[in-house]
Amino acid sequence: MRLPVWTLWTLAVAVTGWVAAVLAAPILPAWPAAFVYGVSSLVCHQLTERSFHWGAAQFAVCARCTGIYVGAALATLAAAVTGPARVTALRPFVRPLLVAGVAPTIITVLAEWLGVWAPSHAARLVSGLPFGASVMTTMAVAIAARRADTLH
């Protein structure tokens, strides 16, 4: 049975919508902003000194998480545009893709912890992009292939 094209588009719209809400949180009205900041606090430390700001208002997530979220949105949009057949073809490559995608984040985090390097907001954001993209590509492959074992 073929996967309907709208399935990947639904994922792309949901992820992109959440990323838009996270990025817009500083300029949203009070109650939606509080919801976005609250949910975001479950996965991000939200440290002021590691976050981008809209004027005086801090983003709902840190610079690295911003990169992860933007990478995730870009990957889901690419999967939707590409279509289920091409996304499924990536199945043999999901593990190497995940390792390659998480490597820049691990390197920057280790460099910080070891006191070797204090990356800028831009470096944190860029290191998060492949992480988010590789995770959501893996999710898209699992959905397109209709195989949960893709994630094992």
C-alpha positions in Angstrom: 0.0 0.0 0.0 1.4 3.4 -1.0 1.8 6.1 1.6 -0.4 9.2 0.8 1.7 12.2 -0.1 -0.2 14.3 2.4 1.3 12.3 5.3 4.8 13.8 4.8 3.2 17.2 4.2 1.3 17.0 7.4 4.5 16.3 9.3 6.2 19.2 7.5 3.4 21.6 8.3 3.3 20.5 12.0 7.1 20.8 12.5 7.4 24.1 10.5 4.4 25.5 12.4 6.0 24.7 15.8 9.3 26.1 14.7 7.6 29.3 13.6 5.8 29.5 17.0 9.2 29.1 18.8 10.8 31.8 16.7 7.9 34.1 17.0 7.4 33.6 20.8 9.0 36.9 21.8 6.4 38.8 19.7 3.4 36.7 20.4 0.5 37.8 22.7 1.0 36.7 26.4 -0.9 33.4 26.6 0.4 31.8 23.4 3.9 33.0 24.2 3.6 31.5 27.7 2.6 28.2 26.2 5.5 28.1 23.7 8.0 29.1 26.4 6.6 26.5 28.8 6.7 23.7 26.3 10.1 24.7 25.1 11.5 24.7 28.7 10.9 20.9 28.7 13.7 20.4 26.2 15.9 23.5 26.5 17.8 25.2 29.3 16.8 28.6 27.9 19.8 30.3 29.2 19.7 34.0 28.4 23.4 34.2 27.6 23.1 31.4 25.0 19.9 32.6 23.3 19.1 34.9 20.5 16.8 37.8 21.2 14.1 39.8 19.4 15.0 43.2 20.8 14.9 42.7 24.5 12.9 39.5 24.4 14.7 36.2 24.5 13.9 33.4 22.0 12.0 30.4 23.5 15.0 28.2 23.0 18.8 28.6 23.0 20.9 29.2 19.8 21.7 25.5 19.5 18.1 24.4 19.9 17.1 27.1 17.4 19.5 25.4 14.9 18.1 21.9 15.7 14.5 23.2 15.2 15.3 25.0 12.0 17.2 21.9 10.7 14.2 19.8 11.5 11.8 22.1 9.7 14.0 22.2 6.6 14.4 18.4 6.5 10.6 17.8 6.8 9.9 20.3 4.1 12.5 18.6 1.9 11.0 15.2 2.6 7.5 16.4 1.7 8.7 18.0 -1.6 10.8 14.9 -2.5 8.0 12.5 -1.8 7.7 9.1 -0.1 9.4 7.0 -2.8 12.6 9.0 -2.7 12.5 9.4 1.1 12.2 5.6 1.5 15.3 5.2 -0.6 17.3 6.8 2.2 16.5 4.0 4.6 19.9 2.2 4.4 21.6 5.5 5.2 19.7 6.6 8.4 22.3 5.4 10.9 25.3 7.1 9.2 23.2 10.1 8.6 22.3 10.3 12.3 25.9 9.9 13.4 27.1 12.6 10.9 24.2 14.9 11.9 24.9 14.7 15.6 28.7 15.0 15.4 28.9 18.8 15.1 26.7 19.2 18.1 28.7 16.7 20.2 32.0 18.4 19.1 30.8 21.9 20.1 29.3 20.7 23.4 32.5 18.8 24.3 34.7 21.8 23.4 32.6 23.9 25.7 32.7 21.5 28.6 36.4 21.0 28.2 37.0 24.7 28.1 38.7 24.5 24.7 36.3 26.8 22.9 33.3 29.0 23.7 31.3 28.9 20.5 29.3 31.9 19.4 25.5 31.9 19.0 26.0 31.5 15.2 28.3 28.4 15.7 25.8 26.8 18.1 23.0 27.4 15.6 25.0 26.0 12.7 26.1 22.9 14.7 22.4 22.2 15.6 21.2 22.3 12.0 22.4 18.9 10.9 21.3 17.4 14.2 17.7 18.5 13.6 17.8 17.6 9.9 19.1 14.1 10.5 16.6 13.3 13.2 13.7 14.5 11.2 15.0 12.8 8.0 15.1 9.5 10.0 11.5 10.1 11.2 10.4 10.9 7.6 12.0 7.7 6.3 10.3 5.7 9.0 6.9 7.2 8.2 7.5 6.9 4.4 8.7 3.3 4.7 6.0 2.5 7.2 8.5 0.6 9.2 9.1 1.3 12.9 12.3 -0.8 12.8 13.9 2.1 10.9 14.3 3.7 14.3 16.0 0.8 15.9 
